[in-house]
Amino acid sequence: MHIEFILEEPSAEAFLQGTLQKLLPANTSWSFIVFQGKHDLLANLKPRLKAYRNWIPEDYKIVVLIDEDREDCRKLKSKLETAASSAGLATKTNSKRGTFAVLNRIAIEELEAWYFGDVAALAQAFPGVSPTLGARAPYRNPDAVAGGTWEALQRVLQKAGYFGAGLPKIEVAREMAKHMDPARNTSPSFGHFVKGLAAL
């Protein structure tokens, strides 16, 4: 099986490059299409999916991963589902036969929430971050970290002595992928992503 991941930013690619071998069977290949942000992805999704419809083989799957960014999650998911259905492609959500070509997944509220879902990995990647961070009230639910997830991550890492000039998202994504254990990740949206991949 081959999976093409449609992503909104390079940090998602960097994270998945180091994480997918922990989630997918050895005989699975993958590639990435990376857009210049969420707006760019949404603007180009429908024509890209229509192009796939003309040639996609049965063992080729498409995964669309996008940040929620405090947008209404149901409305965002509806946009993704509509793009696939208008292209004539079945999704996991709307498949009537159990087989589907497109898996739509949303990181809530941003990819960085998935890093808070594995605080042990965060502390391994960046010594100085407290391994008990996840027990503190603001971080117990990684998908509900207040005030912007990447901003919260930047504050945590700067407090630990890293990245005084600002958060380098791609570098952080690569480091987190090295250390993350998907089985212990407590982010609900990461869990939905993992279950979706398993369903492919």
MDTraj code that builds the backbone (N, CA, C; nanometers):
import mdtraj as md
import numpy as np

residues = "MET HIS ILE GLU PHE ILE LEU GLU GLU PRO SER ALA GLU ALA PHE LEU GLN GLY THR LEU GLN LYS LEU LEU PRO ALA ASN THR SER TRP SER PHE ILE VAL PHE GLN GLY LYS HIS ASP LEU LEU ALA ASN LEU LYS PRO ARG LEU LYS ALA TYR ARG ASN TRP ILE PRO GLU ASP TYR LYS ILE VAL VAL LEU ILE ASP GLU ASP ARG GLU ASP CYS ARG LYS LEU LYS SER LYS LEU GLU THR ALA ALA SER SER ALA GLY LEU ALA THR LYS THR ASN SER LYS ARG GLY THR PHE ALA VAL LEU ASN ARG ILE ALA ILE GLU GLU LEU GLU ALA TRP TYR PHE GLY ASP VAL ALA ALA LEU ALA GLN ALA PHE PRO GLY VAL SER PRO THR LEU GLY ALA ARG ALA PRO TYR ARG ASN PRO ASP ALA VAL ALA GLY GLY THR TRP GLU ALA LEU GLN ARG VAL LEU GLN LYS ALA GLY TYR PHE GLY ALA GLY LEU PRO LYS ILE GLU VAL ALA ARG GLU MET ALA LYS HIS MET ASP PRO ALA ARG ASN THR SER PRO SER PHE GLY HIS PHE VAL LYS GLY LEU ALA ALA LEU".split()
xyz = np.array([
    [0.0836, -0.1189, 0.0000],
    [0.0000, 0.0000, 0.0000],
    [0.0880, 0.1251, 0.0000],
    [0.0400, 0.2278, -0.0710],
    [0.1070, 0.3570, -0.0703],
    [0.0096, 0.4616, -0.0167],
    [0.0605, 0.5509, 0.0686],
    [-0.0219, 0.6580, 0.1254],
    [0.0397, 0.7914, 0.0876],
    [-0.0423, 0.8790, 0.0324],
    [0.0023, 1.0151, 0.0067],
    [-0.0592, 1.1061, 0.1126],
    [0.0250, 1.1784, 0.1848],
    [-0.0190, 1.2691, 0.2899],
    [-0.0250, 1.4108, 0.2345],
    [-0.1405, 1.4731, 0.2481],
    [-0.1596, 1.6107, 0.2073],
    [-0.1562, 1.6959, 0.3341],
    [-0.0575, 1.7838, 0.3435],
    [-0.0279, 1.8546, 0.4673],
    [-0.0261, 2.0051, 0.4444],
    [-0.0484, 2.0800, 0.5508],
    [-0.0538, 2.2253, 0.5375],
    [0.0791, 2.2948, 0.5602],
    [0.1778, 2.2240, 0.6187],
    [0.3032, 2.2928, 0.6488],
    [0.4191, 2.1943, 0.6607],
    [0.5419, 2.2432, 0.6408],
    [0.6594, 2.1556, 0.6452],
    [0.6832, 2.0889, 0.7799],
    [0.6419, 2.1503, 0.8916],
    [0.6659, 2.0872, 1.0217],
    [0.5868, 1.9571, 1.0351],
    [0.4688, 1.9506, 0.9738],
    [0.3918, 1.8259, 0.9760],
    [0.4657, 1.7166, 0.8997],
    [0.5264, 1.7532, 0.7880],
    [0.6068, 1.6560, 0.7127],
    [0.7249, 1.6080, 0.7959],
    [0.7942, 1.7009, 0.8614],
    [0.9100, 1.6643, 0.9433],
    [0.8702, 1.5692, 1.0554],
    [0.7558, 1.5954, 1.1175],
    [0.7085, 1.5092, 1.2251],
    [0.6715, 1.3698, 1.1729],
    [0.5965, 1.3662, 1.0628],
    [0.5529, 1.2369, 1.0101],
    [0.6683, 1.1552, 0.9536],
    [0.7681, 1.2219, 0.8966],
    [0.8843, 1.1497, 0.8440],
    [0.9456, 1.0598, 0.9506],
    [0.9488, 1.1091, 1.0742],
    [1.0087, 1.0310, 1.1818],
    [0.9125, 0.9471, 1.2622],
    [0.7839, 0.9599, 1.2346],
    [0.6820, 0.8925, 1.3158],
    [0.6131, 0.7772, 1.2432],
    [0.5998, 0.7870, 1.1123],
    [0.5169, 0.6900, 1.0403],
    [0.5700, 0.5478, 1.0483],
    [0.7032, 0.5309, 1.0559],
    [0.7550, 0.3946, 1.0656],
    [0.7130, 0.3269, 1.1958],
    [0.6709, 0.4079, 1.2944],
    [0.6213, 0.3529, 1.4209],
    [0.4730, 0.3172, 1.4115],
    [0.4056, 0.3622, 1.3066],
    [0.2606, 0.3482, 1.2963],
    [0.2139, 0.2591, 1.1818],
    [0.2976, 0.2401, 1.0800],
    [0.2542, 0.1705, 0.9590],
    [0.3330, 0.0421, 0.9368],
    [0.2719, -0.0564, 0.8717],
    [0.3437, -0.1807, 0.8417],
    [0.4656, -0.1549, 0.7538],
    [0.5627, -0.2457, 0.7619],
    [0.6889, -0.2282, 0.6894],
    [0.6702, -0.2245, 0.5381],
    [0.5637, -0.2862, 0.4888],
    [0.5426, -0.2906, 0.3434],
    [0.4642, -0.1703, 0.2914],
    [0.4485, -0.0671, 0.3739],
    [0.3760, 0.0535, 0.3337],
    [0.4757, 0.1609, 0.2914],
    [0.4488, 0.2257, 0.1790],
    [0.5291, 0.3406, 0.1365],
    [0.4446, 0.4664, 0.1513],
    [0.5113, 0.5813, 0.1549],
    [0.4364, 0.7057, 0.1673],
    [0.5130, 0.8205, 0.1026],
    [0.4390, 0.9256, 0.0739],
    [0.4961, 1.0485, 0.0192],
    [0.4146, 1.1656, 0.0720],
    [0.4645, 1.2865, 0.0477],
    [0.4012, 1.4053, 0.1053],
    [0.3787, 1.5122, -0.0006],
    [0.2636, 1.5752, 0.0077],
    [0.2358, 1.6986, -0.0653],
    [0.2175, 1.8054, 0.0428],
    [0.3020, 1.9069, 0.0412],
    [0.3012, 2.0071, 0.1481],
    [0.2619, 2.1427, 0.0902],
    [0.1595, 2.2019, 0.1472],
    [0.1111, 2.3323, 0.1031],
    [0.1702, 2.4433, 0.1893],
    [0.1462, 2.5658, 0.1475],
    [0.1972, 2.6821, 0.2188],
    [0.0912, 2.7357, 0.3145],
    [0.0499, 2.6516, 0.4061],
    [-0.0475, 2.6914, 0.5056],
    [-0.1848, 2.6318, 0.4816],
    [-0.2701, 2.6498, 0.5802],
    [-0.4042, 2.5919, 0.5797],
    [-0.4900, 2.6466, 0.4662],
    [-0.4859, 2.7785, 0.4442],
    [-0.5674, 2.8400, 0.3390],
    [-0.5283, 2.7843, 0.2020],
    [-0.3991, 2.7691, 0.1793],
    [-0.3503, 2.7158, 0.0522],
    [-0.3987, 2.5725, 0.0315],
    [-0.3909, 2.4917, 0.1370],
    [-0.4382, 2.3527, 0.1272],
    [-0.5870, 2.3486, 0.0926],
    [-0.6675, 2.4236, 0.1665],
    [-0.8123, 2.4197, 0.1438],
    [-0.8492, 2.4713, 0.0052],
    [-0.7764, 2.5711, -0.0439],
    [-0.8052, 2.6277, -0.1753],
    [-0.7745, 2.5309, -0.2883],
    [-0.6782, 2.4411, -0.2653],
    [-0.6327, 2.3521, -0.3716],
    [-0.6749, 2.2066, -0.3545],
    [-0.7430, 2.1760, -0.2443],
    [-0.7744, 2.0368, -0.2142],
    [-0.8679, 1.9743, -0.3169],
    [-0.9765, 2.0418, -0.3486],
    [-1.0756, 1.9837, -0.4391],
    [-1.0176, 1.9494, -0.5767],
    [-0.9473, 2.0419, -0.6453],
    [-0.8901, 2.0045, -0.7744],
    [-0.7854, 1.8939, -0.7652],
    [-0.7092, 1.8920, -0.6563],
    [-0.6099, 1.7851, -0.6423],
    [-0.6773, 1.6495, -0.6271],
    [-0.7827, 1.6437, -0.5457],
    [-0.8537, 1.5167, -0.5290],
    [-0.9212, 1.4727, -0.6582],
    [-0.9740, 1.5674, -0.7340],
    [-1.0339, 1.5328, -0.8638],
    [-0.9301, 1.4731, -0.9581],
    [-0.8086, 1.5234, -0.9515],
    [-0.7014, 1.4686, -1.0352],
    [-0.6685, 1.3248, -0.9950],
    [-0.6676, 1.2980, -0.8642],
    [-0.6434, 1.1606, -0.8182],
    [-0.7503, 1.0656, -0.8715],
    [-0.8731, 1.1119, -0.8738],
    [-0.9868, 1.0261, -0.9090],
    [-0.9674, 0.9586, -1.0441],
    [-0.8929, 1.0224, -1.1329],
    [-0.8760, 0.9697, -1.2684],
    [-0.7791, 0.8522, -1.2779],
    [-0.6971, 0.8328, -1.1744],
    [-0.5954, 0.7276, -1.1893],
    [-0.5666, 0.6473, -1.0628],
    [-0.6249, 0.6839, -0.9502],
    [-0.5849, 0.6236, -0.8222],
    [-0.6127, 0.4729, -0.8185],
    [-0.5104, 0.3901, -0.7937],
    [-0.5325, 0.2453, -0.7815],
    [-0.5901, 0.2097, -0.6450],
    [-0.6362, 0.0878, -0.6312],
    [-0.7052, 0.0459, -0.5089],
    [-0.6149, 0.0481, -0.3867],
    [-0.4851, 0.0230, -0.4056],
    [-0.3933, 0.0171, -0.2906],
    [-0.3244, 0.1512, -0.2634],
    [-0.3816, 0.2577, -0.3133],
    [-0.3275, 0.3929, -0.2952],
    [-0.4263, 0.4715, -0.2108],
    [-0.3803, 0.5254, -0.1006],
    [-0.4675, 0.5984, -0.0086],
    [-0.4184, 0.7419, 0.0083],
    [-0.5104, 0.8298, 0.0463],
    [-0.4793, 0.9710, 0.0659],
    [-0.5190, 1.0094, 0.2082],
    [-0.4265, 1.0726, 0.2793],
    [-0.4551, 1.1219, 0.4137],
    [-0.4383, 1.2739, 0.4135],
    [-0.5446, 1.3434, 0.4496],
    [-0.5402, 1.4889, 0.4615],
    [-0.5308, 1.5226, 0.6103],
    [-0.4246, 1.5940, 0.6472],
    [-0.4046, 1.6337, 0.7870],
    [-0.3978, 1.7857, 0.7932],
    [-0.4817, 1.8441, 0.8768],
    [-0.4909, 1.9894, 0.8847],
    [-0.5107, 2.0307, 1.0311],
    [-0.4618, 2.1487, 1.0656],
    [-0.4809, 2.2009, 1.2012],
    [-0.6201, 2.2605, 1.2165],
    [-0.6757, 2.2450, 1.3346],
    [-0.8052, 2.3067, 1.3633],
    [-0.7923, 2.4592, 1.3751],
    [-0.6879, 2.5056, 1.4414],
    [-0.6636, 2.6496, 1.4582],
    [-0.7847, 2.7243, 1.5142],
    [-0.8492, 2.6669, 1.6128],
    [-0.9650, 2.7301, 1.6782],
    [-1.0837, 2.7512, 1.5850],
    [-1.0841, 2.6839, 1.4734],
    [-1.1993, 2.6867, 1.3840],
    [-1.2995, 2.5818, 1.4324],
    [-1.4261, 2.5992, 1.3959],
    [-1.5266, 2.4996, 1.4306],
    [-1.4872, 2.3662, 1.3662],
    [-1.4604, 2.2657, 1.4500],
    [-1.4076, 2.1381, 1.4023],
    [-1.5029, 2.0697, 1.3051],
    [-1.6335, 2.0751, 1.3335],
    [-1.7303, 2.0088, 1.2463],
    [-1.7383, 2.0755, 1.1104],
    [-1.7328, 2.2092, 1.1098],
    [-1.7369, 2.2805, 0.9821],
    [-1.6117, 2.2523, 0.9001],
    [-1.4966, 2.2467, 0.9673],
    [-1.3720, 2.2164, 0.8979],
    [-1.3751, 2.0755, 0.8403],
    [-1.4210, 1.9810, 0.9205],
    [-1.4309, 1.8426, 0.8713],
    [-1.5274, 1.8352, 0.7534],
    [-1.6349, 1.9109, 0.7588],
    [-1.7314, 1.9129, 0.6493],
    [-1.6678, 1.9628, 0.5199],
    [-1.5814, 2.0636, 0.5298],
    [-1.5108, 2.1135, 0.4114],
    [-1.4253, 2.0033, 0.3480],
    [-1.3551, 1.9291, 0.4331],
    [-1.2694, 1.8212, 0.3828],
    [-1.3526, 1.7098, 0.3194],
    [-1.4621, 1.6735, 0.3862],
    [-1.5482, 1.5673, 0.3344],
    [-1.6122, 1.6080, 0.2015],
    [-1.6558, 1.7336, 0.1923],
    [-1.7184, 1.7828, 0.0696],
    [-1.6199, 1.7817, -0.0463],
    [-1.4968, 1.8197, -0.0204],
    [-1.3947, 1.8186, -0.1259],
    [-1.3751, 1.6779, -0.1810],
    [-1.3718, 1.5784, -0.0924],
    [-1.3536, 1.4398, -0.1369],
    [-1.4755, 1.3875, -0.2114],
    [-1.5944, 1.4116, -0.1572],
    [-1.7154, 1.3592, -0.2212],
    [-1.7392, 1.4241, -0.3571],
    [-1.7079, 1.5534, -0.3704],
    [-1.7251, 1.6194, -0.5005],
    [-1.6251, 1.5676, -0.6027],
    [-1.5149, 1.5096, -0.5549],
    [-1.4175, 1.4481, -0.6446],
    [-1.4510, 1.3028, -0.6744],
    [-1.5564, 1.2520, -0.6114],
    [-1.5956, 1.1131, -0.6341],
    [-1.5140, 1.0119, -0.5568],
    [-1.4545, 1.0555, -0.4458],
    [-1.3714, 0.9661, -0.3648],
    [-1.4378, 0.9399, -0.2301],
    [-1.4426, 0.8140, -0.1913],
    [-1.5007, 0.7768, -0.0621],
    [-1.4034, 0.8087, 0.0500],
    [-1.4565, 0.8598, 0.1622],
    [-1.3756, 0.8839, 0.2812],
    [-1.4135, 0.7823, 0.3887],
    [-1.3327, 0.7778, 0.4935],
    [-1.3645, 0.6877, 0.6042],
    [-1.5009, 0.7221, 0.6637],
    [-1.5322, 0.8510, 0.6684],
    [-1.6570, 0.8961, 0.7288],
    [-1.7787, 0.8621, 0.6441],
    [-1.7679, 0.8765, 0.5120],
    [-1.8878, 0.8583, 0.4284],
    [-1.8920, 0.7279, 0.3505],
    [-1.7958, 0.6390, 0.3742],
    [-1.7949, 0.5124, 0.3003],
    [-1.9108, 0.4228, 0.3432],
    [-1.9839, 0.3736, 0.2463],
    [-2.0958, 0.2839, 0.2763],
    [-2.0541, 0.1374, 0.2706],
    [-1.9445, 0.1100, 0.2003],
    [-1.9020, -0.0296, 0.1836],
    [-1.7867, -0.0673, 0.2751],
    [-1.7373, 0.0297, 0.3520],
    [-1.6258, -0.0003, 0.4415],
    [-1.4902, 0.0232, 0.3781],
    [-1.4862, 0.0409, 0.2458],
    [-1.3613, 0.0718, 0.1788],
    [-1.3604, 0.2196, 0.1436],
    [-1.2453, 0.2808, 0.1524],
    [-1.2369, 0.4236, 0.1260],
    [-1.0977, 0.4592, 0.0772],
    [-1.0883, 0.5731, 0.0088],
    [-0.9609, 0.6193, -0.0463],
    [-0.9012, 0.7344, 0.0338],
    [-0.9874, 0.8116, 0.1029],
    [-0.9419, 0.9338, 0.1692],
    [-0.9709, 0.9283, 0.3191],
    [-0.8694, 0.9619, 0.3970],
    [-0.8841, 0.9755, 0.5414],
    [-0.8591, 1.1222, 0.5767],
    [-0.9595, 1.1885, 0.6313],
    [-0.9468, 1.3277, 0.6744],
    [-0.9248, 1.3318, 0.8248],
    [-0.8184, 1.3993, 0.8672],
    [-0.7889, 1.4091, 1.0095],
    [-0.7490, 1.5523, 1.0455],
    [-0.7869, 1.5919, 1.1684],
    [-0.7651, 1.7277, 1.2170],
    [-0.6840, 1.7225, 1.3457],
    [-0.5740, 1.7991, 1.3504],
    [-0.4968, 1.8141, 1.4736],
    [-0.5603, 1.9273, 1.5544],
    [-0.6021, 1.8962, 1.6757],
    [-0.6739, 1.9946, 1.7580],
    [-0.5836, 2.0378, 1.8738],
    [-0.5541, 2.1688, 1.8883],
    [-0.5909, 2.2691, 1.7903],
    [-0.4838, 2.2828, 1.6828],
    [-0.3633, 2.2370, 1.7175],
    [-0.2518, 2.2411, 1.6225],
    [-0.1666, 2.1168, 1.6434],
    [-0.0769, 2.0929, 1.5486],
    [0.0130, 1.9783, 1.5567],
    [0.0870, 1.9728, 1.6894],
    [0.1223, 2.0893, 1.7430],
    [0.2001, 2.0928, 1.8673],
    [0.1256, 2.0322, 1.9860],
    [-0.0079, 2.0211, 1.9771],
    [-0.0833, 1.9533, 2.0831],
    [-0.0396, 1.8076, 2.0939],
    [-0.0025, 1.7489, 1.9811],
    [0.0408, 1.6096, 1.9817],
    [0.1712, 1.5937, 2.0593],
    [0.2537, 1.6975, 2.0627],
    [0.3770, 1.6917, 2.1411],
    [0.3453, 1.6942, 2.2905],
    [0.2486, 1.7763, 2.3291],
    [0.2062, 1.7780, 2.4694],
    [0.1423, 1.6449, 2.5094],
    [0.0958, 1.5692, 2.4115],
    [0.0377, 1.4380, 2.4394],
    [0.1399, 1.3353, 2.4845],
    [0.2671, 1.3612, 2.4598],
    [0.3727, 1.2711, 2.5051],
    [0.4803, 1.3549, 2.5743],
    [0.4520, 1.3921, 2.6993],
    [0.5435, 1.4779, 2.7750],
    [0.6758, 1.4071, 2.7995],
    [0.6739, 1.2747, 2.8134],
    [0.8000, 1.2012, 2.8330],
    [0.8918, 1.2219, 2.7131],
    [0.8351, 1.2185, 2.5934],
    [0.9150, 1.2428, 2.4727],
    [0.9642, 1.3868, 2.4691],
    [0.8791, 1.4788, 2.5099],
    [0.9166, 1.6205, 2.5131],
    [1.0349, 1.6421, 2.6072],
    [1.0310, 1.5766, 2.7229],
    [1.1394, 1.5893, 2.8203],
    [1.2672, 1.5203, 2.7729],
    [1.2523, 1.4112, 2.6969],
    [1.3702, 1.3436, 2.6405],
    [1.4334, 1.4275, 2.5300],
    [1.3482, 1.4844, 2.4446],
    [1.3984, 1.5647, 2.3331],
    [1.4622, 1.6938, 2.3814],
    [1.4058, 1.7489, 2.4897],
    [1.4523, 1.8778, 2.5401],
    [1.4716, 1.8695, 2.6915],
    [1.5852, 1.8124, 2.7354],
    [1.6118, 1.8024, 2.8788],
    [1.6027, 1.9400, 2.9437],
    [1.5351, 1.9421, 3.0562],
    [1.5048, 2.0682, 3.1219],
    [1.3555, 2.0903, 3.1288],
    [1.2832, 2.0307, 3.0325],
    [1.1366, 2.0289, 3.0412],
    [1.0987, 1.9275, 3.1479],
    [1.0096, 1.9659, 3.2375],
    [0.9716, 1.8767, 3.3474],
    [0.8949, 1.7558, 3.2959],
    [0.9373, 1.6336, 3.3340],
    [0.8635, 1.5147, 3.2927],
    [0.7251, 1.5046, 3.3565],
    [0.6973, 1.5899, 3.4554],
    [0.5644, 1.5915, 3.5186],
    [0.4753, 1.7028, 3.4622],
    [0.5190, 1.7665, 3.3546],
    [0.4430, 1.8765, 3.2957],
    [0.2991, 1.8361, 3.2651],
    [0.2817, 1.7143, 3.2164],
    [0.1482, 1.6684, 3.1775],
    [0.0515, 1.6541, 3.2936],
    [0.1021, 1.6516, 3.4166],
    [0.0148, 1.6418, 3.5338],
    [-0.0401, 1.7772, 3.5763],
    [0.0160, 1.8833, 3.5221],
    [-0.0305, 2.0180, 3.5579],
    [-0.1589, 2.0502, 3.4820],
    [-0.2465, 2.1219, 3.5481],
    [-0.3802, 2.1489, 3.4934],
    [-0.3808, 2.2036, 3.3513],
    [-0.2939, 2.2987, 3.3160],
    [-0.3030, 2.3545, 3.1801],
    [-0.2680, 2.2553, 3.0693],
    [-0.2014, 2.1433, 3.1055],
    [-0.1509, 2.0511, 3.0040],
    [-0.2116, 1.9114, 3.0116],
    [-0.3075, 1.8918, 3.1025],
    [-0.3635, 1.7568, 3.1197],
    [-0.4346, 1.7080, 2.9945],
    [-0.5075, 1.7980, 2.9297],
    [-0.5721, 1.7634, 2.8028],
    [-0.4962, 1.8348, 2.6917],
    [-0.4098, 1.7640, 2.6188],
    [-0.3257, 1.8289, 2.5182],
    [-0.4045, 1.9039, 2.4110],
    [-0.5250, 1.8576, 2.3808],
    [-0.6051, 1.9215, 2.2762],
    [-0.6796, 2.0449, 2.3272],
    [-0.6623, 2.0786, 2.4543],
    [-0.7329, 2.1935, 2.5110],
    [-0.6371, 2.2908, 2.5802],
    [-0.5106, 2.2893, 2.5396],
    [-0.4145, 2.3841, 2.5959],
    [-0.4569, 2.5242, 2.5543],
    [-0.4707, 2.6122, 2.6508],
    [-0.5263, 2.7455, 2.6235],
    [-0.4216, 2.8397, 2.5660],
    [-0.4698, 2.9345, 2.4843],
    [-0.3848, 3.0431, 2.4375],
    [-0.2975, 3.0117, 2.3184],
    [-0.3290, 2.9069, 2.2436],
    [-0.2478, 2.8705, 2.1278],
    [-0.1465, 2.7637, 2.1636],
    [-0.1522, 2.6493, 2.0955],
    [-0.0679, 2.5360, 2.1339],
    [0.0792, 2.5610, 2.1040],
    [0.1086, 2.6137, 1.9860],
    [0.2510, 2.6352, 1.9568],
    [0.3089, 2.7454, 2.0448],
    [0.2255, 2.8446, 2.0789],
    [0.2724, 2.9487, 2.1694],
    [0.3017, 2.8914, 2.3082],
    [0.2153, 2.8006, 2.3533],
    [0.2379, 2.7352, 2.4829],
    [0.3651, 2.6517, 2.4798],
    [0.3861, 2.5799, 2.3700],
    [0.5072, 2.4996, 2.3575],
    [0.6312, 2.5889, 2.3570],
    [0.6232, 2.6999, 2.2873],
    [0.7359, 2.7932, 2.2858],
    [0.7680, 2.8423, 2.4268],
    [0.6643, 2.8757, 2.5035],
    [0.6869, 2.9217, 2.6406],
    [0.7532, 2.8140, 2.7250],
    [0.7056, 2.6903, 2.7131],
    [0.7612, 2.5786, 2.7905],
    [0.9080, 2.5572, 2.7542],
    [0.9379, 2.5581, 2.6249],
    [1.0753, 2.5327, 2.5818],
    [1.1672, 2.6491, 2.6165],
    [1.1184, 2.7707, 2.6066],
    [1.2014, 2.8854, 2.6447],
    [1.2299, 2.8861, 2.7940],
    [1.1315, 2.8465, 2.8730],
    [1.1525, 2.8368, 3.0179],
    [1.2590, 2.7321, 3.0508],
    [1.2681, 2.6294, 2.9653],
    [1.3693, 2.5242, 2.9842],
    [1.5041, 2.5618, 2.9232],
    [1.5110, 2.6809, 2.8618],
    [1.6387, 2.7294, 2.8105],
    [1.6599, 2.7131, 2.6614],
    [1.5538, 2.6859, 2.5867],
    [1.5654, 2.6627, 2.4429],
    [1.4980, 2.7748, 2.3625],
    [1.5536, 2.8026, 2.2456],
    [1.4879, 2.8814, 2.1399],
    [1.4414, 3.0193, 2.1865],
    [1.5339, 3.0951, 2.2443],
    [1.5015, 3.2293, 2.2892],
    [1.4556, 3.3205, 2.1764],
    [1.4995, 3.2909, 2.0535],
    [1.4631, 3.3755, 1.9398],
    [1.3313, 3.3342, 1.8749],
    [1.2688, 3.2302, 1.9257],
    [1.1423, 3.1838, 1.8674],
    [1.1461, 3.0358, 1.8350],
    [1.0290, 2.9764, 1.8242],
    [1.0158, 2.8313, 1.8064],
    [1.0452, 2.7900, 1.6625],
    [1.1504, 2.7099, 1.6398],
    [1.1756, 2.6568, 1.5057],
    [1.0926, 2.5284, 1.4855],
    [0.9772, 2.5432, 1.4234],
    [0.8796, 2.4343, 1.4208],
    [0.9329, 2.3059, 1.3570],
    [1.0088, 2.3184, 1.2500],
    [1.0581, 2.1986, 1.1810],
    [1.1594, 2.1243, 1.2678],
    [1.2507, 2.1968, 1.3285],
    [1.3505, 2.1350, 1.4173],
    [1.2831, 2.0630, 1.5338],
    [1.1853, 2.1294, 1.5956],
    [1.1141, 2.0694, 1.7082],
    [1.0378, 1.9451, 1.6622],
    [0.9763, 1.9514, 1.5452],
    [0.9018, 1.8367, 1.4924],
    [0.9925, 1.7151, 1.4742],
    [1.1111, 1.7389, 1.4206],
    [1.2050, 1.6274, 1.3992],
    [1.2475, 1.5655, 1.5323],
    [1.2770, 1.6499, 1.6307],
    [1.3193, 1.5990, 1.7608],
    [1.2072, 1.5211, 1.8293],
    [1.0854, 1.5724, 1.8214],
    [0.9735, 1.5030, 1.8845],
    [0.9485, 1.3679, 1.8187],
    [0.9599, 1.3624, 1.6879],
    [0.9374, 1.2354, 1.6170],
    [1.0369, 1.1284, 1.6609],
    [1.1590, 1.1679, 1.6910],
    [1.2611, 1.0712, 1.7336],
    [1.2222, 1.0025, 1.8639],
    [1.1589, 1.0768, 1.9524],
    [1.1370, 1.0279, 2.0888],
    [0.9939, 0.9826, 2.1168],
    [0.8999, 1.0199, 2.0322],
    [0.7601, 0.9932, 2.0637],
    [0.7261, 0.8443, 2.0603],
    [0.6476, 0.8040, 2.1578],
    [0.5912, 0.6694, 2.1629],
    [0.4411, 0.6832, 2.1398],
    [0.3922, 0.6493, 2.0215],
    [0.2502, 0.6702, 1.9918],
    [0.1566, 0.6039, 2.0917],
    [0.1995, 0.4923, 2.1510],
    [0.1119, 0.4189, 2.2424],
    [0.0846, 0.4951, 2.3715],
    [0.1723, 0.5864, 2.4092],
    [0.1506, 0.6577, 2.5354],
    [0.0971, 0.7990, 2.5125],
    [0.0747, 0.8362, 2.3875],
    [0.0298, 0.9727, 2.3578],
    [-0.1146, 0.9913, 2.4035],
    [-0.1401, 1.0969, 2.4790],
    [-0.2718, 1.1192, 2.5377],
    [-0.3565, 1.2201, 2.4618],
    [-0.3079, 1.2711, 2.3494],
    [-0.3867, 1.3652, 2.2697],
    [-0.5000, 1.2911, 2.1990],
    [-0.6256, 1.3271, 2.2257],
    [-0.7366, 1.2583, 2.1575],
    [-0.7290, 1.2683, 2.0063],
    [-0.6896, 1.3850, 1.9523],
    [-0.6857, 1.3976, 1.8065],
    [-0.5719, 1.3141, 1.7476],
    [-0.4615, 1.2978, 1.8222],
    [-0.3563, 1.2073, 1.7749],
    [-0.4077, 1.0636, 1.7755],
    [-0.4827, 1.0276, 1.8782],
    [-0.5418, 0.8938, 1.8837],
    [-0.6329, 0.8670, 1.7656],
    [-0.7134, 0.9663, 1.7253],
    [-0.8005, 0.9505, 1.6084],
    [-0.7181, 0.9348, 1.4807],
    [-0.6087, 1.0066, 1.4729],
    [-0.5191, 0.9950, 1.3581],
    [-0.4625, 0.8532, 1.3492],
    [-0.4158, 0.8010, 1.4610],
    [-0.3569, 0.6664, 1.4633],
    [-0.4621, 0.5611, 1.4274],
    [-0.5821, 0.5727, 1.4836],
    [-0.6895, 0.4773, 1.4512],
    [-0.7271, 0.4841, 1.3043],
    [-0.7276, 0.6052, 1.2499],
    [-0.7583, 0.6202, 1.1081],
    [-0.6561, 0.5509, 1.0199],
    [-0.5277, 0.5655, 1.0544],
    [-0.4229, 0.4976, 0.9766],
    [-0.4397, 0.3468, 0.9849],
    [-0.4743, 0.2976, 1.1034],
    [-0.4938, 0.1528, 1.1200],
    [-0.6087, 0.1041, 1.0335],
    [-0.7108, 0.1870, 1.0148],
    [-0.8275, 0.1480, 0.9359],
    [-0.7975, 0.1414, 0.7860],
    [-0.6896, 0.2094, 0.7434],
    [-0.6533, 0.2044, 0.6018],
    [-0.6167, 0.0631, 0.5591],
])
top = md.Topology()
chain = top.add_chain()
for i, resn in enumerate(residues, 1):
    res = top.add_residue(resn, chain, resSeq=i)
    for name in ("N", "CA", "C"):
        top.add_atom(name, md.element.get_by_symbol(name[0]), res)
traj = md.Trajectory(xyz[None], top)
